[in-house]
Amino acid sequence: MNTINNSTQTTPIALTIAGSDSGGGAGIQADLKTFSALGVFGCSAIASLTAQNTLGVQGVYPITPAFVQDQIHSVLSDIAVGAIKTGMLATAEIIAAVADSLSPYPQIPLVLDPVMVATSGDRLLAEDAIQTLIARLLPLAHVVTPNLHEAAALLNAEVASNLQEMQRQGEAILALGARAVLMKGGHAQGDATDLLVTPAGIESFSAPRLTTRNTHGTGCTLASAIAAGLAKGLPLSAAVKQAKAYVHEALVASERLRIGQGAGPVHHFYRFY
C-alpha cells in the first residue's frame, strides 16, 4: 500500500516574472528549467509572449499590466515564495504594475535582470521603459544583474571595457537604489569575470571563457540560478557563486545539444543526461 509522506520540511520556491520564449531557450522557459535543475519549485507570471527561436525574435506581444498583476497576486497570496526573479517586462506600464505588486513583499529577495536586448540583438525593452525600471523597480531589488550593454543603458554611459570601469558602473547603479549589483562580464575580453558590487565592497567571480554558439538565455539562466540559491536560503555571495558555476557547466555541456540553426540554448539539465 502506497503512503503519502506529509513532510514538514520547507520546499524552496521561486517565482519568475518574465517573457515567454517560444523557442524554449530563454525567458520563462529557461527560468523554470533552472529552478528545477537546482532543486527549486518554480512559479511564473508571464509578462509578455514572444515568437522567438535561435535565429531571433519575430514578434512580441505584451500581456496587459492588470493581468500580469493578477498572476503575481494569485501566486503570492497562496504560495510561500522564497525569491523572485524578473526578466523581460517589455513596457513601462508592465514595469510599474510589477513594482506595485511587489512593493508589499520587501521580505522576499528580488533578482532584477534588466532584460533589454536578446542574444540575437533584437530589442526587448521599450526606450521609455528604462527610466520607469530605474525609478520603480530597481529600488526594490536585492540584486540587479546587468550585462555590460544593459549597465551602460541604465547609466546612459559608454560600455565598460575593463574591470575598473565595470566597478565604477556597478557603484553608480548601486547609488540608484539597488542593494547589490552583479556586473556581468560575459561581453568583455579574457576570462568571464563578474563583479558583485555591494555597500560592503567588491567580490569577483571568474570562469574560463568558452567558445560556443550556444549562448541563448545565459543571462536569464544566471539570474534565475541566483534566485534559486536565495530561495534555498543561501547568502547572496554564495548564491552568485553557485549560479556562476552552474551556468559555466551548462555552457560546457551545451555542445551535446543540437537545437536550431542559430544561437542555441545552454544545457540546463546537464547533471541528469
N, C-alpha and C positions, 0 to 999 in steps of 0.2 A: 504493500500500500504506500503510495507516494504521500509525503507530507510537505507542507509549505513551511519554510524557515522564516518566521517573522522576526528577523534580527533587528535589534535596536541600533545597530551600527549606522552612522550617518552616511548617506550616499552623496558623494560630491556631485554638484550640479552646476552647470554654466549655461548662460543664455547668450546667444548671438543675435544681434540686431544688424542686419546687413542685406545685401542684394543677393538674388539667386543667380547662379551661373549655370545655364542650361548645359554647358559642356562638362560640368562636374569638377573642374579643377580648382576653382577659387570660390570666394563668397561663402554663402550659407553652406554649400555642399562641402567645401574644404574645412570650414569650421566644425561642422558636425563630425566629419571623419576624424579630425584631430582630437576632438573631445573623446570620442570613442576609443581611439588608439591609445590615449593616455589615461583611460580608466575613469572618465567623467561622463555623466549622463548629460546629453545636450538638449536644450530647448531652443526655439527660434522664433523671431519676429521678422518677417520678410518686409523690407523697406522698399524694394524695387525688384522688378523682373528684368532679366537681360536675355536677349538672343545672342548667344556667345559660344565660341568654340576656340580651338587652339590657334586659329588664324586671326581672331579679332572679335570685336563687339559689333554685331549687326543691328542691334536695336536695344533701347532702354525704355521701360515702362514703369514710372514711379507709382507706388501704391499711395492711396490717399492718406494724408497725415492722420486723420481721425482713425482709420483702420489700423495703421501702424501702432497707434496708442492703444487700441482695443487689444491687439495681440500682446503687447507688453503687459498691460494690466491683467489680462487673463492668466498669464504665466506667474507674475509676481504676487498676485492676490492669493495664489493657491500653493505654489511650489517654492521650497526653500532654496533659492538660487544663491550660490556661494561666490559667483563672479559673473560679470557681464562684459561682453566684448562688442564694440560697434565697428562696422566696416563701411561699405558703400551706402551712403544715405541720400545721395543724388541732388537734393534740393534744399534751399534754406528753410522751407516750410516743414519738411520732414525732420531736419535737424532740430528746429525749435520744438516740434512735437515730441521728439525723443528726449530732449532736455527737460521739458515739462513733466514727462512721465518718470524720468529717473531721479529728479531732484528730491522726491520724498524718501529716497533709499540711499542716503550717503554712506551707510554702513556696508554696502555691497561694493567691493572693488570694481572699478570700471577701467577696462583697457580700451583706449581710444585709438583705433587705426584710422588715420585721416586719409582714406582712400580717395585719390583724385584722378589718377591715370592708371589704366590697365597695363599689364606687361606688354601688350601689343602696341601701346601708345595711344589708345582710344581714351578720350576724356570721360570720367565717370562722376565728376562733381561740377555743378554749375559755378561759374565765376563768382556770382553774387552770394554764393553759399559759404565761401571761405570765411568771411567776417562773422557770419552767424555761428559757424563752428567755433571760431575763436572766442566769441563773446558768451555763447550759451553752453556749449558742451565741454570745451577744454577745461574750464574751472572745476568740472565735476570729475575729471579724470584722475584715477590713481596713477596711471602711466599713459603717456602718448607715444606712439611708435612710428614716427615718420621716416621714410627713406630720404635720401639727400634732396631729391627734387621736391618732395612734399614739404620738407622743412624750409626750403628756400621760398616756396609759395606762401607758407604761413607767415613768413617774415618779410615777404616782398624783397628778397635779397638774392645775391648770386649763389649758385650751387657750391657748397663746401667742397674743397679739393684736397684737404688733408685733415688729420686728426685734430689739429689745433682749431681749425675753422669749424669742424663738427662740434667740438666742445663749446665754442663761443655761441654757435647757433642753438645748441641744446640748452645752454644757460638762458638765452634770450627767450626761448619757448617756455622754459620754466618760469620766467618772470611774467609771462602772460597769465599764469594762474594754475598750471598743472602741478601736481605734486612730484612727478618724476617724468623724465623724457628718455626714451631709448632711441638714440640716433643710429639708424641702421646704415652700415657702410657697404652694403651689397653692390652699390653702383660705383664705388671707389676703386682704386688700384691696389694691388698687393693682396694680402690676406683679407678675408671678410671680417672686419673688426667693427663691432657695435659699441657705442658708449652709453652707459646708463648714467644719466645726469640727475642728481638729487640735491636737495639742500645740504646734505652731509658730505657731498663730494662726487668724484667721478670713478666709475668702475668700467673696465673694458672686458669684452668677451670676443675672442678671436677664434676663427676656424680657417683651415686652408681653403683658398678659393678653388672652386671646381669649374671645369669646362663642360657644360651640358646645355642642351636646348630646353631641358625640362625645368623651367623656372616659373611656370604659370601658377599663381596662387601662393608664392612663397611668403609674401607679406601677410596675407590672411592667415596662413598656417602658423607663422611665428606668433602673431598677436593672439590667436586662439589657444596656442600652446601655453603662452604666458597665463592667459585666463584660466586654463585647466589647472595649472600649478597653484594659482591663487585660490581656486575653488577647493583645492585639497588642503589649503591652509599653509602653503609654503610662503615664506617671506619673499618680497619682490625679487631680490637678488637671486635667490635660489630658483624662483620660477623662471627668470630670464635665462639662467644657466641651463636649466633643464630644457627649455624651449629651443635655445640655440643648438644644443646637442641633437635634439630631435629633428630639427629642420635639416641640419647637416647630413645626418644619416638618411633622411628621407630623400634628399637630393642625390646622395651616392647611389641609393637603391633605385632611383627613378630610371636608371639605364636599363633596368629589367622590364620597364613598361614600353609598350608601343601604342601610343594613343595620339591620333590626329596627325596633321601634316605640318603644324607649326610649333609653338611653344607648349610642350606637353606639361602635365602636372608632376608634382613630386609624388613619391610612393608613401602615402600616409600610413599604410598598413605593412610596412617593410618587416616589422617584427613577427608577422603572422604568416606571410607567404612570399 
